[in-house]
C-alpha cells in the first residue's frame, strides 16, 4: 500500500476544496451576506490542512487500482464532511448529521434533502448547495486531473470515480481525456444557463438550476421545485436533463465529426428507447387526470427524464398519479442513465449486458454446443467487464437489502422506506410517499440518515471503492 500517495492526493483535494469554497464566498459578498465569512474560514482551514498533508512529496508516485479506489472513497467522504461545515457553523442547518446529509447529497448529485424551508437560506448557501452538484457530476478528482499534470497511473482515479461498468480514454493521455470531458460539461452547462436566462428565469436561479441539471442532482432554490417556472424553462430543463444522461463519448464522437459512430452506440439507442416507452406509458396513464395531452406530455417527459437521469427535479407531485405511472418511475429509477454520463442508477449499459447474458444462457440451454459472446457496439465484452458487472449487481442487491432493513427500524411505511433507499443508492433524490417530490428525509432518525449518506456515496462511486475500505486485506502491508 502506497500510503504517501494517498495522503498527498487527499491534501491536494483539500486545497482544491478551499478554492471551490471561495466561489460561494464571492456570491455571499455580492448579496452582502455575513454568512459568506464562514466559507472563508472553512476554506482557510482546508487550505492549511491540505498544505500540511502535501509538505512531504511521495518518493514512490506509482498508483495502482487499490490506491486509486481508496483515494476516491476517502476523498468523497472528506468532501462531504468538510463541505458540511459552513452549513453547520453558520446555523443554517443546526445538526451536523443533517449538514453532512445535505452535502453528501449535493456532491453525489442525489438531490435528497432534509431542508423544510429551502427559500429561507442565504444565497451563498443555496449556491454552494447547487455548486456541489456541478462539482460532483463529472467528478472532483476528474476536475483535478483536467487542470493538473498527471501520469498514466491517474487512470485508476478516473475509473474509480467515473460511473459505468468500464471507462475508456477518449485520447491517449488521461489529462487530455479529463480536459475534454470537463470542456464538454462546462460548455453544455453554460449553454443551459444562457437559454434559461433568455427564458426569463432569474440569473441566480438559472445558475443553480443549471448546476443541478448538469450534475443530474436536483437541488432547487424553491420549495415548489421547478413547478413555478414557465413552460419554456421546464422544457429546456427536460431537454438538458436528457442530454446530460447520455454517455459523454457520444458528444466527443460528434465533435470529432464521427456522427455515424456516435449514433451507432447501442447504449444511447437503448436509453432513448426506454425513455420514449416510459413517457408514452405515463402520458396515457395520466392524461385523464391532467386533462390535456400537451400538459400530460410536459409532465410525463419532465418526470421521466428527471427520474431516469437521476436528477430529481419535479414539476408536479407524482405521488398523486396512479399505480402504473408510479411503477414506471420506480423501474426507470433503477435503470438510470448511460455509463460515462453524470447520471446514476444501475446504468443502461449494464441492463444491456444482463439482457444479453440472459438471452445467451437461454440459447445455450436450447443449443448446448453453441458458443456466443456478449457484444456491445459490435465488439465482444471481455470477461473482466462481465465479471465486474455481475459482481456489481450482487453487491448492489446486498447493500440495498441491508440498508432497507436498517431504515425500516424507523417505522415508516414500506413505500417510503423502499423508495427512500432506492432514491439514495441510485442518486435520484425523491422517492414516493414521505420522501416524495414535495416531502423529504428530515423525519428519519440519525441512524437512518447515516445509512442514506453511506448509500449515496456508495451509489455514486459504483459500490466497490467504498467496499474496499472495509476489507481488512486492503490495509495490510505486503
C-alpha positions in Angstrom: 0.0 0.0 0.0 1.4 3.4 -1.0 0.2 5.5 1.9 2.3 8.5 0.9 0.5 9.0 -2.5 -2.9 8.6 -0.7 -2.1 11.3 1.8 -0.6 13.6 -0.9 -3.6 13.4 -3.2 -6.0 13.9 -0.3 -4.1 17.1 0.6 -4.4 18.2 -3.0 -8.2 17.6 -2.8 -8.5 19.7 0.3 -6.6 22.5 -1.4 -9.0 22.4 -4.3 -11.9 22.3 -1.9 -10.7 25.5 -0.3 -10.6 27.1 -3.8 -14.1 25.9 -4.6 -15.5 27.5 -1.4 -14.3 30.9 -2.5 -16.9 31.0 -5.2 -20.0 30.9 -2.8 -18.0 33.3 -0.6 -17.9 35.7 -3.5 -21.6 35.1 -4.1 -22.3 36.0 -0.5 -20.3 39.2 -0.8 -22.4 40.2 -3.9 -25.6 39.8 -1.9 -24.0 41.4 1.2 -24.5 38.3 3.3 -22.5 37.8 6.5 -22.7 34.0 6.2 -20.1 34.3 3.4 -17.5 34.7 6.1 -18.0 31.0 7.1 -16.8 29.8 3.7 -13.7 31.9 4.1 -13.0 30.4 7.5 -13.5 26.8 6.4 -11.5 27.4 3.2 -8.6 28.7 5.2 -8.7 25.6 7.4 -8.9 23.2 4.4 -6.1 25.0 2.7 -3.9 24.8 5.8 -4.5 21.1 6.4 -4.2 20.3 2.7 -0.8 22.1 2.6 0.4 20.2 5.6 -0.5 16.9 4.0 1.5 17.9 0.9 4.6 19.0 2.7 6.3 15.7 2.1 6.2 14.6 -1.6 5.9 10.9 -2.0 9.1 9.1 -3.2 7.0 6.5 -4.9 4.4 8.1 -7.2 3.0 4.8 -8.5 -0.7 4.5 -8.1 -2.4 1.1 -8.5 -6.1 0.3 -8.7 -6.2 -0.3 -5.0 -4.8 3.2 -4.1 -7.0 4.8 -6.7 -10.1 3.4 -5.2 -9.1 4.2 -1.7 -8.2 7.8 -2.7 -11.6 8.3 -4.4 -13.6 6.7 -1.5 -11.8 8.7 1.2 -11.8 11.8 -0.9 -15.6 11.8 -1.2 -16.0 11.1 2.5 -13.7 14.1 3.2 -15.6 16.3 0.7 -18.9 15.5 2.5 -17.5 16.1 6.0 -15.7 19.3 5.2 -18.3 20.7 2.8 -20.9 20.4 5.5 -19.0 22.7 8.0 -20.3 26.0 6.5 -23.9 24.9 6.8 -23.4 23.8 10.4 -21.3 26.7 11.9 -23.5 29.3 10.2 -26.5 27.8 11.9 -28.5 27.4 8.7 -28.5 23.7 9.3 -28.5 23.1 13.1 -27.5 19.4 13.1 -24.1 18.3 11.7 -25.6 15.0 10.6 -28.2 16.9 8.6 -25.4 19.1 7.2 -23.4 16.1 6.1 -26.5 14.5 4.6 -27.2 17.7 2.6 -23.6 17.9 1.5 -23.2 14.3 0.6 -26.5 14.6 -1.3 -25.0 17.5 -3.2 -21.7 16.1 -4.1 -23.1 12.7 -5.1 -25.8 14.5 -7.2 -28.6 12.8 -5.3 -30.7 15.8 -4.5 -32.3 14.3 -1.4 -32.8 16.9 1.2 -33.6 17.4 4.9 -34.5 21.0 4.5 -38.1 22.0 5.1 -37.8 25.7 4.2 -35.2 26.0 1.4 -36.2 29.5 0.4 -35.1 30.9 3.8 -31.5 30.0 3.2 -29.0 32.7 2.2 -27.9 33.0 -1.4 -24.3 31.8 -0.7 -25.6 28.6 1.0 -28.0 27.9 -1.8 -25.3 28.5 -4.4 -22.9 26.2 -2.5 -25.7 23.6 -2.3 -26.2 23.6 -6.1 -22.5 24.1 -6.9 -21.7 20.8 -5.1 -23.9 19.1 -7.7 -21.9 20.6 -10.6 -18.6 19.6 -9.0 -19.8 16.1 -8.2 -21.5 15.5 -11.5 -18.3 14.9 -13.6 -16.2 14.2 -10.5 -14.0 16.4 -8.4 -10.9 14.3 -9.0 -11.6 14.2 -12.7 -11.6 18.0 -12.5 -8.2 17.9 -10.7 -6.9 15.6 -13.5 -8.1 18.1 -16.1 -6.2 21.0 -14.7 -3.1 19.4 -13.2 -0.3 17.4 -14.8 -0.7 13.6 -14.2 0.9 10.3 -15.0 -0.6 7.3 -16.6 -1.4 5.8 -13.2 -4.1 8.5 -12.8 -6.4 6.5 -15.0 -7.1 4.5 -11.8 -8.6 7.6 -10.2 -10.8 8.2 -13.3 -12.0 4.6 -13.4 -12.9 4.7 -9.7 -14.8 8.0 -9.8 -16.5 7.8 -13.2 -19.9 6.0 -13.3 -20.3 3.0 -15.5 -19.0 -0.6 -16.0 -15.9 0.5 -17.9 -14.1 3.7 -18.6 -12.1 4.3 -21.7 -9.7 7.1 -22.5 -11.0 9.3 -25.3 -7.4 10.2 -26.2 -4.1 8.5 -25.2 -3.4 10.9 -22.3 -5.5 10.8 -19.1 -5.2 14.5 -18.6 -6.5 15.2 -22.1 -9.4 12.9 -21.6 -10.3 14.6 -18.3 -9.9 18.0 -20.0 -12.2 17.1 -22.9 -14.8 15.7 -20.6 -14.9 18.9 -18.5 -14.8 21.1 -21.6 -17.9 19.4 -22.9 -19.5 19.6 -19.4 -18.7 23.2 -19.0 -20.0 24.2 -22.4 -23.3 22.4 -22.0 -23.8 24.0 -18.6 -23.1 27.5 -20.0 -25.5 27.0 -22.9 -28.3 25.9 -20.5 -27.6 29.0 -18.2 -27.9 31.3 -21.2 -31.1 29.6 -22.5 -32.8 29.7 -19.1 -31.9 33.4 -18.7 -33.4 34.0 -22.2 -36.5 32.2 -20.9 -36.8 34.9 -18.2 -35.6 32.8 -15.3 -33.8 34.9 -12.7 -30.0 34.9 -13.2 -29.2 33.3 -9.8 -31.9 30.6 -10.3 -30.5 29.9 -13.8 -27.0 29.2 -12.4 -28.3 27.0 -9.6 -30.8 25.1 -11.7 -28.3 24.5 -14.5 -25.7 23.2 -11.9 -28.4 20.8 -10.7 -29.3 19.7 -14.3 -25.7 19.3 -15.4 -24.8 17.2 -12.4 -28.2 15.4 -12.6 -28.6 16.5 -9.0 -31.9 18.1 -8.4 -31.5 20.7 -5.7 -33.8 23.6 -6.4 -33.9 27.1 -4.9 -37.7 27.0 -4.4 -39.8 24.7 -2.3 -42.1 24.1 -5.3 -39.1 22.7 -7.3 -39.5 23.6 -11.0 -43.3 24.0 -10.9 -43.3 27.8 -10.6 -41.2 28.4 -13.7 -42.7 28.9 -17.2 -43.2 26.1 -19.7 -40.3 27.2 -21.8 -37.9 26.8 -18.9 -39.4 23.4 -17.9 -39.0 22.1 -21.5 -35.4 23.5 -21.6 -34.6 21.7 -18.3 -36.2 18.5 -19.7 -34.0 18.6 -22.8 -30.8 19.2 -20.8 -31.6 16.6 -18.2 -31.9 14.0 -21.0 -28.7 15.3 -22.7 -26.7 15.1 -19.5 -27.8 11.5 -19.1 -26.1 10.4 -22.4 -22.6 9.0 -22.4 -20.2 11.9 -23.0 -18.3 9.7 -25.5 -21.3 10.4 -27.8 -20.6 14.1 -27.8 -16.9 13.6 -28.2 -17.5 11.5 -31.3 -19.8 14.2 -32.7 -17.2 16.9 -32.1 -14.7 14.6 -34.0 -17.2 14.5 -36.8 -17.8 10.8 -36.3 -21.5 11.2 -36.3 -22.3 7.7 -37.6 -20.2 6.1 -34.9 -21.9 8.3 -32.3 -25.4 7.1 -33.3 -24.2 3.5 -33.6 -23.7 3.4 -29.8 -26.1 0.8 -28.6 -26.4 2.2 -25.2 -27.6 5.6 -26.5 -30.3 3.9 -28.6 -31.5 1.8 -25.7 -31.5 4.9 -23.5 -33.7 6.7 -26.0 -36.0 3.7 -26.4 -36.5 3.2 -22.7 -37.2 6.9 -22.2 -39.7 7.0 -25.1 -41.6 4.0 -23.8 -41.7 5.3 -20.3 -43.0 8.7 -21.4 -45.7 7.1 -23.6 -47.0 4.9 -20.8 -47.1 7.8 -18.3 -48.9 10.1 -20.8 -51.6 7.5 -21.5 -52.0 6.9 -17.8 -52.3 10.5 -16.6 -54.0 12.2 -19.5 -57.4 11.7 -17.9 -56.2 13.1 -14.6 -54.3 16.0 -16.1 -56.9 17.0 -18.6 -54.9 17.8 -21.8 -52.4 16.0 -24.0 -49.9 18.9 -24.0 -49.8 19.2 -20.2 -49.6 15.5 -19.7 -46.8 15.2 -22.2 -44.9 18.0 -20.5 -45.3 16.4 -17.1 -44.5 12.9 -18.3 -41.4 13.9 -20.3 -40.1 16.0 -17.5 -40.6 13.5 -14.7 -39.3 10.6 -16.8 -36.2 12.5 -17.7 -35.7 13.7 -14.1 -36.0 10.2 -12.6 -34.2 8.2 -15.4 -31.2 10.5 -15.4 -31.5 10.6 -11.5 -31.8 14.4 -11.5 -34.8 14.5 -9.2 -36.4 17.8 -10.2 -40.2 17.9 -10.0 -42.9 20.0 -11.7 -45.8 18.0 -10.1 -46.5 15.7 -7.2 -46.3 12.3 -8.8 -47.5 10.8 -5.5 -50.9 11.7 -6.8 -50.5 9.7 -10.0 -51.9 6.2 -10.3 -50.1 3.0 -9.6 -49.0 2.3 -13.2 -47.1 5.6 -13.8 -45.5 5.4 -10.3 -44.3 1.8 -11.1 -42.8 3.1 -14.4 -40.9 5.8 -12.5 -39.6 3.2 -9.9 -38.4 0.9 -12.7 -36.5 3.6 -14.6 -35.2 4.8 -11.2 -33.2 1.5 -11.1 -32.3 1.6 -14.8 -30.7 5.0 -14.6 -28.8 6.9 -17.3 -25.9 5.9 -19.6 -22.4 4.9 -18.4 -20.0 7.8 -18.8 -22.7 10.4 -18.1 -23.4 12.4 -14.9 -26.4 10.2 -14.1 -26.7 7.5 -11.5 -28.6 4.2 -11.3 -27.5 0.7 -12.4 -26.8 2.2 -15.9 -28.3 1.3 -19.3 -25.1 -0.4 -20.4 -25.3 -2.9 -17.5 -29.0 -3.5 -18.3 -27.9 -4.4 -21.9 -25.2 -6.7 -20.6 -27.7 -8.5 -18.3 -30.3 -8.8 -21.0 -27.8 -10.3 -23.5 -26.4 -12.7 -20.8 -29.9 -14.0 -20.2 -30.5 -14.4 -23.9 -27.2 -16.3 -24.4 -28.0 -18.5 -21.4 -31.4 -19.4 -22.8 -29.8 -20.1 -26.2 -27.2 -22.3 -24.6 -29.9 -24.4 -22.8 -31.6 -24.9 -26.2 -28.3 -25.5 -28.1 -25.7 -26.7 -25.6 -22.9 -26.7 -28.2 -23.4 -23.1 -29.2 -20.8 -20.6 -28.2 -21.9 -16.9 -28.0 -20.2 -13.8 -26.7 -21.9 -10.8 -25.2 -21.2 -7.9 -27.5 -21.7 -4.1 -27.4 -21.4 -1.9 -30.5 -20.2 -4.9 -32.5 -17.3 -5.7 -30.1 -17.1 -8.6 -27.7 -17.2 -7.6 -24.0 -14.2 -9.0 -22.1 -14.6 -11.4 -19.3 -13.3 -8.9 -16.7 -16.1 -6.4 -17.6 -18.8 -9.2 -17.4 -17.4 -10.4 -14.1 -17.4 -6.9 -12.6 -20.9 -6.2 -13.9 -22.2 -9.4 -12.2 -20.4 -8.7 -9.0 -21.8 -5.1 -9.0 -25.3 -6.5 -9.2 -24.7 -8.9 -6.3 -23.2 -6.2 -4.1 -25.9 -3.7 -5.1 -28.7 -6.1 -4.0 -26.9 -7.0 -0.8 -26.3 -3.3 0.2 -29.9 -2.4 -0.8 -31.3 -5.2 1.4 -29.2 -4.3 4.4 -30.0 -0.6 4.1 -33.7 -1.3 3.7 -33.8 -3.4 6.9 -32.0 -0.7 8.8 -34.3 2.1 7.5 -37.4 0.0 8.5 -36.4 0.4 12.1 -37.8 4.0 11.9 -41.3 2.5 11.3 -42.2 4.4 8.1 -44.4 2.7 5.5 -43.0 0.2 3.1 -43.2 2.5 0.1 -41.4 5.4 1.8 -38.6 3.2 3.2 -38.1 1.2 0.0 -38.1 4.1 -2.4 -36.0 6.1 0.1 -33.2 3.6 -0.2 -33.7 3.3 -4.0 -33.6 7.1 -4.3 -30.3 7.4 -2.4 -28.4 4.4 -3.6 -29.3 5.4 -7.2 -28.6 9.1 -6.5 -32.1 10.2 -7.6 -33.4 12.3 -4.7 -37.2 12.0 -4.4 -39.0 8.7 -4.0 -42.6 8.0 -3.1 -44.6 8.5 0.0 -42.9 10.5 2.7 -39.8 11.0 0.5 -41.9 12.1 -2.5 -41.1 15.2 -4.6 -42.6 17.6 -2.0 -41.6 15.6 1.0 -38.1 15.0 2.4 -35.8 13.0 4.6 -35.9 15.2 7.7 -38.2 12.9 9.7 -35.8 9.9 9.6 -33.6 9.1 12.6 -29.9 9.9 12.9 -29.0 6.3 12.2 -31.1 6.2 9.0 -29.6 9.4 7.8 -26.1 8.0 8.1 -27.3 4.9 6.2 -28.6 7.1 3.5 -25.3 9.0 3.4 -23.4 5.8 3.0 -25.8 4.7 0.3 -25.4 8.0 -1.6 -21.6 7.9 -1.6 -21.6 4.1 -2.4 -24.0 4.5 -5.2 -22.2 7.4 -6.8 -18.8 5.6 -6.7 -20.4 2.4 -8.1 -20.0 0.4 -4.8 -16.5 -1.1 -4.9 -14.4 1.9 -3.9 -16.4 2.2 -0.7 -16.4 -1.6 0.0 -12.7 -1.8 -0.4 -12.3 0.5 2.7 -14.0 -2.2 4.8 -11.8 -5.0 3.6 -9.1 -5.8 6.2 -6.8 -7.1 3.5 -6.7 -3.7 1.9 -4.7 -2.2 4.8 -2.2 -5.0 5.3 1.4 -4.2 4.5 3.0 -6.5 2.0 
